[in-house]
Each structure stands twice: as structure tokens, then as C-alpha cells.
Amino acid sequence: MRLSIAILAAFLGLAAAHGSHEGQHIPKILGGRKFLSEIEARRKLSRAVPESTINKRQPPLSKASDSRRHPQKRQENTSGRCGASGGSCAAGYCCSAEGWCGRGIDYCSAPDCQLNYGSGCDGNKKPSGPDTSGVARPKLGSVLYGGAGIYDCVTAGDVALTFDDGPYIYTNDLLDKLRSYGAKATFFLTGTNLGKGMINDPATPYPAIIKRMHAEGHQIASHTWSHQNASQMTNTQFTNQMVWNEIALNSILGFFPTYMRPPYSICQRECQNILSTLGYHTIYFNLDTAGYLNDSPRAIQTSKTIWDDAIKASDPETDSFLQIEHDIHEQIVYNLTDYILTSLFSNGYRAVTVGECLGDPASNWYRVGPASSSPSSSPTSSVVPTRTIISATPTRTGASTDGTCGNGITCTGTRWGSCCSASGFCGVGEEYCSVGNGCQAAWGRCDGETPVVSSSTTTSRTSISTRYVISSTSTTTSSTRTGISTRSVIISTSTSTSRSTSRSTSRSTSRSTSTSTTKVRTTSTTSSTRPTQTAPGLTISEDGLCGPENQQTCTGSEFGTCCGPSGRCSSSTIACLAILGCQERYGQCV
């Protein structure tokens, strides 16, 4: 990737700080990276927890003095000191990062709980499901397995957006956002961290979220079971970290990934060898906005500047990015992601998965695992994983109120789209509407067609291959929905003049409205935006929120002029479509 000398100089000190060590590979990045435990510590400090409480969590006073003079034996050490100098906790108890035995999230949550001194640590608990360790692991394709790892995409114009550490409480909203932009991403999933529970626990929302990721065309990859530092583990422990995450994901999907990212970007020689044996591609990154360090509306501007510095010095004809974010942080999901996606598309790049940016066929991204009897698992293929089916006894009927469908709930007429996907989510486009992809005709429309928004008398339409992105023109005489192939992005504008350039059938990029004609210039004199009837007494949104609950309008907002169905300002094509729920009283819609 070509970057200007100015940008390289600006990050020279940071790059030096991440230099390589013998047998250990840490990427040279734009931005920075700190341990997840440090981030958690910052979060505790921001809640005004006294430092003494954080660093010196004490057991009950009646036992404290005794535990210092006479360290408790493991079988009775339930509240004393633990760790390298204090020994192990009683069976089933956890050794906190600060070195005290106890139970509960403050003691047991990963990655802080000390695995070697507390058998009750979340990271020591194996998930339920068939063992995957015996699955054959042929190394298919030309992408490197194990070794020093991969830092760069190989296809110019690609930006591989990646999100680490989830799924989390913000991930479903992130999926909504990616869908509204027509963007694809790769999720490096952690099996149990931050006290969220195991990802394959059917009592949590995570199995459904992970199924949705796959159904909507995103790539699923591993970020280990509990986000531990590989250099601080035995070979057996690290192998368990990989296999246990496989077990959890296989019990949900019926398959598990061949792509992974080491926590903290640390993978020493033993780690590299294990990943090679297990058949994993080790993925790092070459662009980090450090969004996880800037999780406030004001601080996140620093991350936007890092992004701008990189993208402005690049050219989609020659450059590409493998970028890292974390969907466990609010500002990344609700603020920075919109900024990145808008900039990415407007600068002529495509938002793709890691496998796609490396030229690796999707059939190589996963391995089919052993059959699971888990209620959260429903694999649909014994050869190449393609989708999952959600099946449950109907508990209600009628139109969807939350974007899910099936078993009595229909998508017809809902703001999310009229098609019910194989995984039970309402939407538009081939991934939701195609019978070949498992569209559920009983609960919506399944003809592979996407609603066409027309502002006048003429409509033109061309075929599409694997994805739909809706595009509305700004002319008064026609409305165009244009078909694209595997890698293409369409961004709609409401300006009076638009220019589009189509590079090829297989890879096309449009900076405004793309049609099937090369280098077409379209001119109009009137905008196709619907007349806005703004509700009285509204203020312009300064935080990206809109709608009746926030009493803010997006008209004039820096976050976008359309108030989408989720109550957030945006300029994305789908968010601006009235037919899909754009809120006309709180912004502009088409």
C-alpha cells in the first residue's frame, strides 16, 4: 500500500514501538493497540472507582490478615491472595487480575482472570458441543496458513473492515448499519469475554446474531476462546483456546472458520506452529484508527483523523486496506463506522470481507464440523456451509416488529424489507429474497427482486449477481436500479449533476449513481428528495440521533440528512428510502 512520506513520518515512532521480536510478530500499524485489560481498567476508572479498589481488591476483613500471614491452601482459599506469589484458589473459584480469590464477574471474566490460579475462570470453562479436534484440516487455496501472518489485502480498491472481540451488545446494531450501506465485514469472534457468557449459550442473543452475520454475507473468523495472550500460555492451553472456540461456533453454525486473529496481535513461534497445524490463516492489519482508545463523542475525532490521513494519501486503483475496529465500543459502532463507510465509498473503495480481499474462494473460509445436537445449531450443508435455518415453535403471529421473521411472523410490509431470509431476518436483496439462498416464502416475498423506488415515469433495471445495493437517481425523468457483480458499491446523491464510471463487469466502483453505461453524465434540474414536513420544535442533531424519542432532525446534521428507521441520521441509500422506514418528519427521504 502506498502512503505519503508525511503520513509515514507522522507514525514513525509508533511503528518503531511495534517492531518485530525474535519469533514474535506484531504488525506495524496506523493507530495503536493496548491490552483489553487496560481498556477495561480505563472503563472502571471512568466510572470513578477508586484506584485502590481496582488494584487492591480485598477479601473480607475478618480473613485478610490471616491470608497475608498464612496463605490459604487451595481447597479453602476462597477469598485470599492468589497468583504467582499467592498460589491457587479453591476449586471452582477465580483468581482476579489483582490477585484475589472470589466469584462473580469481577473475579472470573476473561481475559483478566488468571487461568493458572483459578479453575473457575471463564477462560477455563469448555463450551458444550461435539469435539472438533479430530476434523480433517486440508490446506486449500494459496493464502498463507500459520507462519508470520498476513497484513495486507491483495486486490486494489478493497477495504476489508474487521471487528474484534464481539459479539457484544452493540453488534446487532452494527449489522443493521452495514446492511444499510451494502457493506460486508469480517467478525473475529471471541467465545467468552467481558463477562458476556458463552457465545453458544441459547439463553443469550449471540447464537442468533452469529447466524445473522453469516446469512447477511459477512465472514466469521476466530479471535480465540477467551482473548488470552498466547505468549503467556502453554501449547495445550493455546490449542484449547482455538479448539474450544471451534466447538462453540460449530454448535451454532455446523462449521467453524479457517481464519483467525491472535489477541493483542501476539503470536510467538509456538503459536504460529499450532495455527499452522490447525489449518488457520493468521490475519493482522495495516490500518488501525485506535477507536477503542477514543470511546467518547469528542475523542473519536482522533480516530477519524487517522482514517482520513490514510485514505486521502491513497488511490483505489493501486491501494487497499486491511482495517481493524472493535464492536465492543459504542462510539465505534454508532459514530466512527458511519464516517468510515461514507468516506470509503466516496473515495472509490469497496467494503469486502478478508477472504475476498485476499482472493480466497468462500468455500475455503470454513470447515464443516461434527453434527451437533445443540438447540442453537442447525447446519444445512455437509460439504460447503452456506446458511443456517432458525426453527422454533411459533409464539406469535403477524408482521415483524423487530426485523425477525418465520414461524408465524411475516416480513410483508415491514420497514426492514419484505423478504424473510433463511436465518429468519427481514430484508431486501438476493441474500434475503432468493429461493436458492433459502428465502422463506411462507413469511414474505421470495422472488429475488428488490423494491424499486421511482420518482417519475421511467424505470430501468439490469441484472445482479450476488448482492443488491439500491440506487436512486436524482433526475426528474427516471429512477434507476443498477445490477452489479461480486464487488461493487453504489452511492446515491441528490445533487443536480452526477457522474459515474464503470471499470468492468466484475469490479465496478461508482462515486455517485452507477448505470450499465460506461462514463455516463446525467444532468437534472430538480431533486428527487421528497418534500420535508419537519415536526415543529426540533433541533438539528449533533449526536447522530433523530426521531420522536430524541426530538431531533437530521436536516442540516453533519451525520446525514436522512433519519433512518433505527433513529439515527445517515446519508446511506437504504436509510433514506421512505419505503423502508425513513422518518420523513425528522429529515429528508426519497
Secondary structure, DSSP 8 states (H G I E B T S, - for coil): ----HHHHHHTHHHHHHT--BTTB-----SS----HHHHHHHHHHHTT--HHHHH-----HHHHHHHHHS---GGG-SSSB-BTTTB---TT-EE-TTSBEE-SHHHH-TTTS-GGG-TTSGGG---SS---TTS-----SSS--STT-B---SSTTEEEEEEES---TTHHHHHHHHHHHT---EEEE-SS-TT---TT-TTSSHHHHHHHHHHTT-EEEE--SS---GGGS-HHHHHHHHHHHHHHHHHHHSEEESEE--GGG--BHHHHHHHHHHT-EEB--SEE--GGG--STTTHHHHHHHHHHHHHT--TTT--EEEEEETTSHHIIIIIHHHHHHHHHHTT-EEE-HHHHTT--GGGSEEE------TT--B--SSS---B---------EE-SSSB-BTTEE-TT-TT-SEE-TTSBEE-SHHHH-GGGT--GGGS--SS------SSSEEEE---SS---------SSEEEE----SEEE-----SSEEEE----SSEEE-SS---SSTTEEEE-SS---------TT-EE-SSSB-BTTTTEE-TT-TT-SEE-TTSBEE--TGGG-GGGT--GGGS---
